[in-house]
């Protein structure tokens, strides 16, 4: 049988031979193309490094990592530098760890034996005029009148002094406390030779008239201070305004005092409608220093017991860095980034970004970029994620501590680098 079909055998053998040859040359071609690709990637990396060499000085740092956290590009990533407000991402992680994403702050209302109404604050960073109005309406169902209004701010240890803050009228210098409203600020404007509120939901109270006139501003915000308990007393005056609006009568004074847990009767507990993760969203969206340190001090109280203090908050943050992030390559003085005593490396910020990834949507977004910026005099920083076409998140950290430099040119290079690197199957 075989001898009768010599041509078929020959044709079959030739096809097998051709297939083997084709596989051989295809394999060689694939290897050749892979070498070209890898060479191109190396050239891209080298070109990016050359560009970074020009942009990144000795007081600056840059780092780019893949969606799996592998460092693709870096310079000075082990140098401790000032992060400015990008530090708020780290503070957010600390709050998520100690308080939990669903934790909600409370404010308690008591009535004592002398019919005095007592308000005890627990550091709610989003205690706003709108929530005060709702609280007053709820209290009106339980209370018709009271004598003195007594304010208990003892959950925080006295006046929280944040390094880096100055006694200015700027909102970023607003002090912290256990019982504060509207971020410890008052917004106003001048209209027809008189000062009026610049917020429809907030009345302009006589309590702040003198401070507003002393500012000599036509419009803007004043920051309430700790002097003479101004911030806490203002909260009391605003509470009393809304209580009166709700029909609750009072005839006494507004003063500081303490709740006596065994003697005073709990009337009502206000629970914030905003969980911690939503507070963090506001913190990151508006880069709010007040929220950052309210959360930090609350973390200190959670980790080490009340009263909360900045020192306890700092200890809790450093413990989180040591035990969870497995690093001590940072100096931490407060949670907002306003202090120049805050320093960390780009490698530490990468650990932060790796841990924060599931909450990246809380950051500000532009196109495919989720980011937080930081600005101090002579300091510019930016950190976050850039999504590729598959939704994978590349990490980036830029810290410019050289006066006069910005992050713009470096970010342009990073976006181009990630755009090319995301097409590489080996990049992640």
N, C-alpha and C positions, 0 to 999 in steps of 0.2 A: 504493500500500500504506500509506504513512504516514497519508493522509487517512482511511483506513477505520478507524483505531484511535486517534483523537485522545485518548480517555480514558486509554488505556494509557500514551501518551506523557506525558500530564499527570501521571498517578500516579507514573511513574518519576522525572519531574523533581521532584516534590514530595518523594519519598523521599530523593533526593540532596540536596535543599535542607535537609530535616530533619536528615540525617546531618551535613552541613556545620555547621549551626547547633548540633547537639549537641556536635560536636567543639570548636567555638568555646567554648561555655559550659563544657564539661568542662575545657578547657585553662585557662579563667579560674578555675574552681573549684580546680583543682590548684594553680595559682599562689597563690591566696588561702590555701588550707590550708597551703602551704609557708611562706608569710609568717607565718601564725599559729604554725606549728611553730618557725620560726627565732626569732620573738619570744619564744616560750615558753622556748626554749633560752637565749636571751639573758637573759631574766628569771631563769631558774634559775641561770645563771652569776653574774648580778649579786647574787642573793640569797645564793648561796654565798660570794661575795666579801665581802658585808656581814657574814655570820656569821664569816668568817675574820678580818675586820678586828677583831672583838671578841676573838677567841681568840688570834691571833698577834701577839705583841709584837715589839719591835725586836731582841730576842735569840732569836727563834724563826723557823722557816721551814716552809713547806709547799709541796708540789708534787704535782700529779696529771697523769699523761700517758696517752695512749691506747695501745692495743696496738701501734701503729706508732711510738710514741715522741713523738707530738706533744703539747706541753704544753697541757693544757686548763684548768689552774687553778694559780696559784702566788702566793706572797707571800714576799719576802725570799729567793728561790731563789738569788740570786747572792751571798749573805752567807756567809762562812766561819764555821761553827759547830762545836761539839764533837759528834761523832756517837756517842760511847760504843761499845757493842758492835755496832752496825750496821756498823761498820768491818770486821767479820769477813767480810762479803760481799766486800769489796774484796780482803782478804787471800786469800780463797778463790780469787778470779780470778787473783791473782798466782801461787799454787801451781799452778793448772791450766795456766797459761801456761808456767812454767819447768820444772815437774816432769812435767806431763802427768797426765791423769785416771787412767791405768792404772799409773803408777809405784808401785813397792812398795819400802819401806825394807828394808835388810838389816842383819844383825848377824853379825860374823865371829868364828870360834873357831880359834885357832892353838895349836900345841904347839912350844915352843922346845927348844934342845939340852939344857937342864937339866930337861926334862919339866915345865916350868911351863905351865899353861893360860892363854892370853891371850884376852881378849874385847875386840873393838873395836866400838864403837857408831857408828852413822851418823845418829843423831837420830831414830830411830823413835818417833813420838809415842804409839803404841799397843803398846808393849812391856809386856805385862800378865802377871800370875801364871799365867794359863792357858797363855800362849805359852811362858813359861819352863819349865813342866812338860813341854810337848811337845818343846821343844828339848833338855832334859836326856835325855829318852827317846831321841831321835835320836842324841845324842852317846854314849850308853851302848853303842851298837852299834859305836863306833869307838874308845872310850877306856875303860880299866879303872881307871886311877888317874892322879894328877898331884901335883905338889908345890905350889908357890905358885899362887894365882889372881891374875893380873895384869890390871888394867883399863885400857884405852886409850880415853880420852875426847877425844883430840886432834883429832877431825874438827870439833869446834866450838872456837873460840878461847877457851879458858879459861872463866871464869865469865860467863855472859850476863846482863848487868844490864839489866833492863827498866824504863824510866822509868814511874813511876806505881805500881809494886809496892812493898809495904812488908813488913817482917819480921813478918808476922802468922801466925796458925794457919789462915787461910782458904785454901781450895784455889785461889782466883783469884790468890793471891800465890805460887804454886809456881814455883820457878826453872826455867830451861831448861838442857839439857846434851846432849851427844852420846850418853851412856849413862845413861839414866834408866828407872825402872820404875814402873808404877802412877801415872803423872802426878806423880811425886815427892811422893806423899802416903801416909800410913799411917792406916787406919781402925781404931778400937779402942773398947772399952767396958769398964766396970768390972763384974765379976761375982764375988760372994762375996769381996769385999775383995781381988780380984786383977784385973789388966788382962788382957784377952784380945782376940783379933782380932775385929773386927766383920764380917769377910768370910770366908766359908767356904773360899774358894780361896787365901787368903793367911795364912801363919802370922805370929804376932806374935814377932818376933825379939828376943833380948836386946840387940842393937845399938841399939834405939830405946827401951829401958826408961827411961833417964835423961831423954830428951826428953819422953816421955809424962808422967812424974811431974812434970816441971817445968811442964807445961802446966796442972796443977791441974784438968783437965777430967775429968768422970765418963765422958764418951763424946764421940766426934767424930773429927776428923782432925787430925793434925799435918802440917805442911809441912816437908819436908826442905830444908835450906839448903845453900849452897855452902861454909859455914864448915868448915874442916878436911876438905874434900872429902866432906862427909857424904852428899850425894845420890848420888854415884858409888859410894862405899863401901857404901852400903845396897844398891844394885843388885848389887854383888858378893856381899854376904852372902845376899841372896835367891837369886841364881843358885846359890851353893854349897849352900844348903839343898835345892834341887830336884835338883842333881847328886847329892847324897848319897842322896836319896830314890830316885833312879834306879839306885843301886848303884855309883856312881863314887866311889872312895876318894880322899881327899886328906889331907895331913899338914902343909901349909905355911900361910903367912899370906895375907891378902888385902891387896893393895897396888896403887898406881897405877904404870903403866909404859907402854911403847910397843912396838908390834909392829914387828919388823924384817922388812920384806917379803922380803928376799933370804935371810934365815937361818931364819925361822920357817916351820913347815909348816902350811898351811891344812888344818884338819880338816873343817870344816863351815861352811856359810853358811846362816844362818836367813833366810828371805825372808818378810816379813809377808804374811799372807793378806788383808790389807786394802789395796786400792789407794787412791791419794790421794783419789779422789772419795768413797770410804767414810769416810776420815779426816775429810774436809770435812763429811760428813753428821753425824758425831759432834760435830765442832767446832760446827756450827750448832745442832744439837739441844740440846746441853748448854751452849752458850756457853762453851766451855772455853778459857781464856786460854793454858794450857800448850800445847795442840795448835796454836793460832794462831801462836805465836811459834816453836815447833819447825818448822812448815812454812816460816815466813818465813826463819829462819836457814838452813834447807836450800836455799831458793831463792837466798840470797846465795852459798852455796857452789857452786851450779850455775851461776850467772851469772858469778861472779868468781873461782871456784876455792877450794879448801879452804886453810885452815880456814874454816868458816862463822862469821859473826859477825852481831850485830844490825846493825851499820853496813852491812855488805854486803847484808843483807836489805832494809834501808831503801832503799839505792841501787837494788836490783833492782825494788822496788815503785814508786819514783818514775820509773824508766825505763819501766816498763810503762805507767804513767799517761800519760807524755809521748808514747810511741811508739804505743801501741795505743788508749788512750782519747782521745788528742789533747788533754790538759789538763794544766795545772800549778796549777790552783786548789785545791790541798790542801797541808796541812802534815802530814807523816807521821813519827811517832817510833817506833812499834812496831805489831805486827799485831793485838793483841787489842781495842784501844779503851780500855784502862784508863788510858792517859795523857791528860791534858788538853792536851798539846801536839799531839795529833791534831786537825786541823780540815779541813773540806771544805765545799763548797757543795752545796745540794740538786741543782743542775744536774750536778755531778760524780757524785753518787749515782745520778742518772737514767742517766748513761752506764754506770755500774756495773751497774745493773739491766738495761739493754738488752743488755749483753754476757753477763750471767749467766742470761738467760732460759731457755736450754736445760737449765740445772741447777736451775731453781726448785723442783723436787720435793725437793731436799735441805733446803729450809727447813722450819721448823715449819709445820704446816697446821691451820687451824681453819675448817671449812666450805669456802668458796670462796677463803679468804685464805691466802697463803703469805708468811711474814713473819719478820723478825728484830727483836728489841727491843734497846734499849740503856739501861743505868741507871748513872749515877754520882750522887754527891751534888749535887743541884740540876739534874741533867741527865736528860731522858727523851727517847728517840727510838724511831722505828719506821719500817721500810722494807720494801717487798716488792711483792707483786702481788695483785690481786683478779680472779678469773676471772668473766667474764660467762656468760650462758646458752649461748654458742657455744664456750666454752672459751678465748676470747681473754683475754689478760692485760693488765689495766690496771696501771700502775705508780704507786706512791705513796711519798712521802718526808715524814716529819714529824720535825723536830728542835726540841725545846723546851729552850732554855738559860736560861729564866727560872725561878728557884727557886720551888718550890711548884706549878708547872704540870705536868700530865700530858698524855698523848696521847689520853686517852679521848674527850673531847668532839670533838676534831678528827677522830678516826677515825670517829666516828658520822656526822659531816657528810660525810666522804669516801665512806663506804659508801653513803650516800643519794645523793650526787652521781653516783657511778659507776653505781648501780642505774638512775638515770634516763638518764644519758648513754649507757649501753650500748644503750638502745632507739633511739638516734638514728642513722640510717644515715650521717650525715656526721661522726660523732664520732671515727671512727678514720682 
